[in-house]
Amino acid sequence: MIWYQEIYLDTTINPVLVVPNTKEVTWMRSSLTPHDAESFFHVVNHSIDGRNLFYDEGDYRTYLTMFKAAIGADLTVIAYCLMPNHFHFLLRQNVANAMSTLFEVSHKRYARYFNKKHGFKGTIFRSRLNHKEVTNEKYLLQACAYIHANPVQANLVNFPEEWAFSNFREYMQLRDGSLWSEQFLKDYIGNQENYRDRVIEIARNKTLQRAFEKDLLPMK
């Protein structure tokens, strides 16, 4: 079975760290454990109390602007998808421990913007930010495809390129954005039409979706 470390971030509680052996789970609060350069992470978070995180196009674009301002050169975005009530990122850490403050900075800024605009108070994200450190190349490519499949899976669009708030369009060379990796396209994705077919297959096949979530998604 493909394995990874799983980290939970709770910005309301002081750091507590339990160090596991190599195939167990790392639980931590408030800051990330230092990880080596060239580590990959699948990052997920949801809204609180069943609200949306993004109510209109302005919210999506504001979040991305704030994220771009915070990310810098120490991290590379492999894949991302913003959904109405949650988001996914697949990130490559180019220097050790670069993940430590990225979401803390951008999310504090976005929460202030969001609450002022929509009349809410307090936190807008679930308390735990789920990170999976990807240590298997097969999982890496499938995580990218799974992320890009989200809008089709949720019946928001019919095809992944129709969703504006992911970087699938960049990988299909339909848009000239900055949050993607041309090197990942060359090294992992290769044939773009085959990749698109795989994204659509995952989006329309609940068995494949469940298999991925259990780290059992097969390669073709």
SERO-4910 file (N, C-alpha, C, O; in steps of 0.05 Angstrom, whole numbers):
BEGIN
 pado doro    nc1    nc2    nc3   cac1   cac2   cac3    cc1    cc2    cc3    oc1    oc2    oc3
  Met    A     17    -24      0      0      0      0     18     25      0     38     25     14
  Ile    A     10     45    -15     24     70    -15     21     83     12     -1     83     24
  Trp    A     43     94     23     41    106     49     50    135     48     63    143     30
  Tyr    A     42    150     69     49    177     71     48    185    100     37    170    117
  Gln    A     59    208    107     54    219    134     30    238    132     27    252    112
  Glu    A     14    238    152     -9    255    153     -6    275    176     -1    267    198
  Ile    A    -10    301    170     -5    321    190    -30    338    192    -43    344    172
  Tyr    A    -37    346    217    -60    363    221    -52    389    234    -36    388    253
  Leu    A    -61    411    224    -54    437    234    -78    449    247    -99    452    234
  Asp    A    -75    457    272    -96    471    286    -84    497    297    -67    496    315
  Thr    A    -91    520    285    -78    545    292    -89    557    318    -80    579    325
  Thr    A   -106    543    332   -117    553    356   -104    541    381   -110    549    403
  Ile    A    -87    522    377    -76    507    400    -45    507    398    -35    507    376
  Asn    A    -32    507    420     -3    506    421      8    481    409     -6    460    409
  Pro    A     33    481    398     44    457    385     46    433    403     57    435    426
  Val    A     37    410    394     41    385    407     48    365    386     34    362    366
  Leu    A     71    351    389     80    334    368     85    306    379     97    302    400
  Val    A     73    286    365     79    258    370     94    247    346     84    248    324
  Val    A    118    238    351    135    229    329    130    199    323    134    183    342
  Pro    A    123    192    299    116    164    293    140    150    281    161    161    276
  Asn    A    136    123    277    156    110    260    148    115    231    128    129    226
  Thr    A    162    104    212    160    113    184    134    107    170    128    119    150
  Lys    A    117     89    181     92     83    167     68     90    184     46     80    178
  Glu    A     72    106    204     49    115    220     42    144    214     52    155    195
  Val    A     26    155    231     15    182    226     28    202    245     32    197    269
  Thr    A     36    226    234     45    248    250     22    266    257     10    277    239
  Trp    A     17    270    283     -4    289    291     10    313    302     27    311    320
  Met    A      3    337    293     16    361    303     -3    384    301    -21    385    285
  Arg    A      1    404    319    -16    427    319      1    452    317     22    455    330
  Ser    A    -10    471    302      0    499    301     24    504    284     27    526    274
  Ser    A     42    484    279     64    488    260     72    462    248     66    441    260
  Leu    A     84    463    225     92    438    211    119    428    221    136    443    227
  Thr    A    121    402    222    147    390    226    166    397    203    157    396    180
  Pro    A    192    404    209    210    409    187    212    384    169    215    362    179
  His    A    211    389    143    214    367    123    236    375    104    241    399    100
  Asp    A    247    355     91    269    361     73    260    376     48    236    376     42
  Ala    A    279    388     34    273    399      8    265    377    -11    272    353     -7
  Glu    A    250    384    -31    240    366    -52    219    347    -41    215    325    -53
  Ser    A    205    354    -20    182    339    -10    157    349    -24    155    372    -31
  Phe    A    138    330    -27    112    337    -39     90    334    -18     91    315     -2
  Phe    A     71    352    -19     48    351      0     22    354    -15     19    371    -32
  His    A      2    338     -7    -26    342    -16    -39    355      8    -41    344     30
  Val    A    -50    379      3    -61    396     25    -91    400     19    -99    406     -3
  Val    A   -107    396     40   -137    398     37   -147    414     61   -138    410     84
  Asn    A   -167    431     57   -182    443     79   -210    449     70   -215    453     46
  His    A   -229    450     89   -257    455     84   -266    479    100   -253    489    118
  Ser    A   -289    489     93   -302    511    107   -314    501    133   -317    477    138
  Ile    A   -320    520    150   -332    513    176   -362    516    174   -373    533    160
  Asp    A   -376    500    190   -405    502    193   -421    501    168   -443    513    166
  Gly    A   -411    486    148   -426    482    123   -428    507    105   -443    506     86
  Arg    A   -413    528    112   -413    551     94   -396    546     69   -383    525     67
  Asn    A   -397    564     51   -378    564     29   -353    580     37   -354    597     54
  Leu    A   -331    573     24   -307    589     26   -306    610      4   -293    631      7
  Phe    A   -320    605    -18   -320    622    -41   -349    625    -51   -361    605    -60
  Tyr    A   -359    649    -49   -387    654    -57   -390    665    -85   -411    663    -98
  Asp    A   -368    676    -96   -370    688   -123   -342    688   -134   -322    681   -121
  Glu    A   -340    697   -159   -314    697   -173   -294    715   -159   -270    709   -158
  Gly    A   -303    737   -147   -285    754   -133   -271    740   -110   -248    745   -104
  Asp    A   -286    723    -96   -274    708    -73   -252    689    -83   -230    689    -72
  Tyr    A   -258    675   -104   -237    657   -115   -212    672   -123   -190    664   -116
  Arg    A   -216    694   -137   -193    709   -147   -178    723   -125   -153    724   -126
  Thr    A   -192    732   -105   -178    744    -82   -162    724    -67   -139    729    -59
  Tyr    A   -173    700    -62   -157    679    -49   -132    673    -64   -110    671    -53
  Leu    A   -134    669    -91   -111    663   -107    -90    685   -107    -66    680   -106
  Thr    A    -99    710   -107    -81    733   -106    -65    732    -80    -41    737    -80
  Met    A    -79    727    -58    -66    726    -32    -47    702    -29    -26    704    -17
  Phe    A    -55    680    -41    -39    656    -41    -13    661    -57      9    654    -48
  Lys    A    -15    673    -80      8    679    -97     28    698    -82     52    695    -84
  Ala    A     17    717    -67     34    736    -53     49    722    -30     71    731    -23
  Ala    A     38    700    -20     51    687      3     70    665     -5     87    657     11
  Ile    A     67    653    -29     81    628    -35    110    632    -40    126    616    -30
  Gly    A    119    651    -55    147    655    -61    159    633    -77    145    616    -88
  Ala    A    186    633    -79    200    613    -95    207    587    -81    217    569    -93
  Asp    A    201    586    -55    209    563    -39    190    540    -43    196    517    -34
  Leu    A    167    545    -55    147    524    -60    138    525    -89    136    547   -101
  Thr    A    132    502   -101    121    501   -128     94    488   -127     90    467   -114
  Val    A     74    501   -140     47    490   -141     47    469   -164     52    476   -187
  Ile    A     41    444   -157     38    423   -177      9    423   -187      4    424   -211
  Ala    A     -9    422   -169    -38    423   -176    -53    438   -155    -45    438   -131
  Tyr    A    -75    450   -163    -93    462   -143   -121    462   -155   -125    461   -179
  Cys    A   -141    462   -137   -169    465   -145   -183    478   -122   -183    468    -99
  Leu    A   -196    501   -127   -213    514   -107   -242    506   -113   -252    510   -136
  Met    A   -255    495    -93   -283    487    -95   -300    506    -77   -288    519    -60
  Pro    A   -326    506    -81   -342    525    -64   -337    523    -34   -336    543    -21
  Asn    A   -334    499    -24   -331    496      5   -305    482     14   -302    476     38
  His    A   -286    478     -4   -260    467      3   -240    472    -19   -247    482    -40
  Phe    A   -215    464    -13   -194    467    -34   -174    444    -31   -172    431    -11
  His    A   -160    440    -53   -138    421    -54   -113    435    -66   -116    451    -84
  Phe    A    -90    429    -55    -65    437    -67    -46    413    -66    -45    398    -47
  Leu    A    -31    410    -87     -8    391    -88     17    409    -91     20    422   -112
  Leu    A     34    409    -71     56    427    -70     83    413    -69     85    392    -56
  Arg    A    103    424    -81    131    414    -79    146    435    -62    147    459    -68
  Gln    A    158    425    -41    174    442    -23    203    442    -34    217    422    -34
  Asn    A    212    465    -43    238    468    -55    261    472    -36    284    465    -42
  Val    A    255    482    -12    274    484      9    261    473     35    237    472     37
  Ala    A    278    464     53    267    451     77    249    470     93    254    493     96
  Asn    A    226    459    102    207    472    120    193    496    107    184    514    121
  Ala    A    192    497     81    180    520     67    149    521     72    137    543     68
  Met    A    137    499     80    108    498     84     99    511    110     75    516    114
  Ser    A    118    518    127    111    525    155     91    547    158     73    545    174
  Thr    A     94    569    143     78    592    147     60    599    123     44    618    125
  Leu    A     62    584    102     47    592     77     18    596     82      7    618     76
  Phe    A      4    576     92    -25    578     95    -33    596    119    -54    608    118
  Glu    A    -17    597    139    -23    614    161    -24    643    152    -43    658    159
  Val    A     -5    652    136     -5    679    126    -28    685    107    -43    704    111
  Ser    A    -31    668     87    -51    674     67    -79    671     78    -97    685     70
  His    A    -83    652     96   -110    647    106   -119    668    126   -143    675    127
  Lys    A   -101    679    141   -108    701    158   -117    725    142   -137    738    149
  Arg    A   -103    731    120   -111    753    103   -138    748     90   -155    765     88
  Tyr    A   -141    723     80   -167    717     66   -190    718     86   -212    727     79
  Ala    A   -186    708    110   -208    708    130   -217    736    136   -241    741    139
  Arg    A   -198    755    139   -206    783    144   -222    794    121   -243    807    125
  Tyr    A   -213    789     96   -227    798     73   -255    785     72   -275    799     68
  Phe    A   -257    759     76   -282    744     73   -302    753     94   -325    758     87
  Asn    A   -294    756    119   -312    763    140   -323    792    136   -346    797    141
  Lys    A   -306    810    127   -314    837    122   -334    838     99   -354    852    101
  Lys    A   -329    823     78   -346    823     55   -373    810     60   -394    820     52
  His    A   -373    787     74   -397    771     77   -411    774    104   -431    761    109
  Gly    A   -399    790    122   -412    795    148   -410    772    168   -427    769    186
  Phe    A   -388    756    166   -383    736    186   -362    745    206   -350    766    202
  Lys    A   -359    729    227   -338    734    247   -323    708    253   -334    686    251
  Gly    A   -298    710    261   -283    687    270   -271    671    247   -269    680    224
  Thr    A   -264    646    254   -251    628    234   -271    621    212   -295    618    216
  Ile    A   -260    617    188   -276    608    165   -268    581    156   -281    568    139
  Phe    A   -245    571    166   -235    544    158   -239    525    181   -240    533    204
  Arg    A   -241    499    174   -241    479    195   -214    481    210   -194    489    199
  Ser    A   -214    473    235   -191    478    251   -166    461    243   -144    469    248
  Arg    A   -171    439    229   -148    422    222   -144    423    192   -161    417    176
  Leu    A   -119    431    185   -111    432    157    -97    405    151    -76    400    162
  Asn    A   -108    390    134    -99    363    129    -77    363    108    -81    373     85
  His    A    -53    353    115    -30    351     97    -23    321     94    -21    307    114
  Lys    A    -18    313     70     -7    286     66     20    289     51     21    300     29
  Glu    A     41    280     64     67    281     50     68    257     31     66    234     39
  Val    A     71    264      5     71    243    -16     99    232    -19    118    247    -25
  Thr    A    102    207    -15    128    194    -17    129    173    -39    148    156    -39
  Asn    A    109    173    -56    108    152    -77    101    166   -103     81    181   -104
  Glu    A    116    161   -124    112    175   -150     85    168   -163     73    185   -176
  Lys    A     76    143   -160     50    136   -171     28    152   -158     10    161   -171
  Tyr    A     29    154   -131      9    169   -117     10    198   -125    -11    212   -127
  Leu    A     34    208   -131     38    237   -138     21    244   -163      7    263   -163
  Leu    A     24    228   -184      9    234   -209    -21    230   -205    -36    246   -215
  Gln    A    -28    210   -190    -57    205   -185    -69    227   -167    -92    234   -171
  Ala    A    -53    237   -149    -63    259   -132    -69    283   -150    -89    297   -146
  Cys    A    -51    289   -168    -55    311   -187    -81    307   -203    -97    326   -205
  Ala    A    -85    284   -214   -109    278   -230   -134    279   -213   -155    290   -221
  Tyr    A   -133    269   -188   -156    269   -170   -164    298   -164   -188    305   -163
  Ile    A   -144    315   -159   -150    344   -153   -164    357   -177   -183    371   -173
  His    A   -153    352   -200   -165    364   -224   -193    353   -231   -209    365   -245
  Ala    A   -199    329   -221   -225    316   -226   -247    327   -208   -271    323   -214
  Asn    A   -240    342   -187   -260    350   -167   -284    365   -179   -307    358   -172
  Pro    A   -281    385   -196   -305    399   -206   -324    382   -223   -348    386   -222
  Val    A   -313    363   -238   -330    345   -253   -344    325   -235   -367    320   -238
  Gln    A   -329    315   -216   -340    297   -196   -363    309   -181   -383    296   -175
  Ala    A   -361    335   -175   -382    350   -161   -404    360   -178   -422    374   -169
  Asn    A   -403    354   -204   -423    363   -224   -425    393   -226   -446    404   -232
  Leu    A   -403    407   -222   -402    435   -226   -397    442   -256   -406    463   -265
  Val    A   -383    424   -270   -378    427   -298   -378    399   -311   -378    379   -297
  Asn    A   -379    398   -337   -378    372   -351   -350    363   -356   -345    338   -358
  Phe    A   -331    381   -359   -304    374   -366   -285    391   -349   -291    414   -343
  Pro    A   -262    381   -342   -244    395   -323   -234    422   -333   -230    440   -317
  Glu    A   -231    425   -359   -221    450   -370   -242    473   -368   -236    496   -372
  Glu    A   -267    466   -362   -288    486   -359   -287    500   -332   -299    521   -328
  Trp    A   -272    489   -313   -271    500   -286   -247    520   -285   -224    512   -289
  Ala    A   -253    545   -279   -232    566   -281   -213    566   -257   -192    577   -258
  Phe    A   -222    553   -235   -207    557   -210   -190    532   -202   -190    524   -179
  Ser    A   -178    521   -222   -157    501   -218   -135    507   -239   -139    524   -255
  Asn    A   -113    492   -238    -92    496   -258    -93    475   -280    -73    470   -293
  Phe    A   -115    461   -283   -118    442   -305   -114    455   -332   -101    444   -350
  Arg    A   -124    479   -335   -121    493   -361    -92    498   -368    -84    497   -391
  Glu    A    -76    504   -347    -47    508   -353    -34    482   -363    -18    483   -382
  Tyr    A    -42    459   -352    -30    434   -361    -40    426   -389    -26    412   -404
  Met    A    -63    436   -397    -73    432   -424    -63    454   -443    -70    454   -466
  Gln    A    -48    473   -432    -37    496   -447    -60    513   -459    -58    522   -482
  Leu    A    -81    516   -443   -104    533   -451   -103    560   -438   -118    578   -445
  Arg    A    -84    563   -418    -82    589   -404    -54    592   -395    -40    573   -388
  Asp    A    -45    617   -394    -17    623   -386    -17    633   -358    -13    657   -353
  Gly    A    -20    614   -338    -19    622   -310      8    616   -298     26    606   -312
  Ser    A     11    623   -273     37    620   -259     37    597   -239     59    588   -231
  Leu    A     14    588   -230     12    568   -209     11    540   -221    -10    526   -220
  Trp    A     33    531   -233     34    504   -244     64    498   -249     81    516   -245
  Ser    A     70    474   -258     98    466   -262    101    454   -290     91    432   -295
  Glu    A    115    468   -307    121    457   -334    139    433   -331    137    414   -348
  Gln    A    156    432   -311    173    408   -307    157    384   -300    163    362   -309
  Phe    A    136    388   -284    119    365   -276    104    355   -301    100    331   -304
  Leu    A     96    373   -318     83    365   -343    102    347   -359     93    326   -370
  Lys    A    127    354   -361    146    339   -377    153    312   -363    154    291   -376
  Asp    A    157    313   -337    167    290   -322    146    269   -316    152    245   -315
  Tyr    A    121    278   -311    101    261   -300     76    258   -318     66    236   -323
  Ile    A     67    280   -329     42    279   -344     46    269   -373     32    251   -382
  Gly    A     65    281   -386     71    273   -413     49    279   -433     43    303   -438
  Asn    A     35    259   -443     14    262   -462    -10    275   -449    -23    264   -431
  Gln    A    -17    299   -459    -38    314   -446    -66    303   -450    -82    304   -431
  Glu    A    -71    291   -473    -98    280   -478   -102    255   -461   -124    251   -451
  Asn    A    -81    239   -457    -83    215   -440    -89    224   -411   -105    212   -397
  Tyr    A    -75    245   -403    -80    255   -376   -108    266   -372   -121    260   -352
  Arg    A   -118    280   -392   -145    290   -391   -165    267   -388   -184    269   -373
  Asp    A   -161    246   -404   -178    223   -403   -178    210   -375   -198    201   -365
  Arg    A   -154    210   -363   -152    198   -336   -167    215   -315   -180    204   -298
  Val    A   -165    241   -317   -179    259   -299   -209    254   -302   -223    252   -281
  Ile    A   -219    253   -326   -248    249   -330   -256    221   -320   -278    218   -308
  Glu    A   -240    201   -324   -246    174   -314   -249    174   -284   -267    162   -273
  Ile    A   -230    187   -270   -232    188   -241   -257    203   -232   -270    195   -214
  Ala    A   -263    225   -246   -286    242   -238   -312    227   -241   -331    232   -225
  Arg    A   -314    208   -259   -339    194   -265   -340    166   -254   -360    152   -258
  Asn    A   -320    158   -239   -319    131   -228   -315    132   -198   -293    137   -188
  Lys    A   -337    127   -183   -336    129   -154   -318    107   -142   -306    112   -121
  Thr    A   -315     85   -155   -296     64   -145   -268     75   -146   -253     70   -126
  Leu    A   -260     88   -167   -233     99   -169   -229    121   -148   -208    124   -137
  Gln    A   -250    138   -144   -248    159   -124   -244    147    -96   -226    156    -81
  Arg    A   -259    127    -89   -256    114    -63   -229    101    -60   -216    101    -39
  Ala    A   -220     88    -82   -194     75    -82   -172     95    -77   -153     89    -62
  Phe    A   -173    118    -90   -153    138    -86   -153    147    -57   -131    149    -45
  Glu    A   -176    151    -46   -177    161    -18   -166    141      2   -159    148     24
  Lys    A   -165    116     -6   -153     95     10   -124     89      2   -112     69     11
  Asp    A   -113    105    -17    -86    102    -27    -82     77    -43    -61     65    -43
  Leu    A   -103     68    -57   -102     44    -72   -107     48   -102   -111     29   -117
  Leu    A   -107     73   -110   -114     78   -138    -93     66   -157    -69     73   -155
  Pro    A   -101     49   -175    -82     35   -192    -72     53   -215    -86     70   -224
  Met    A    -47     49   -223    -36     63   -246    -44     47   -271    -48     23   -270
  Lys    A    -45     61   -294    -50     48   -319    -25     49   -336    -25     39   -358
***
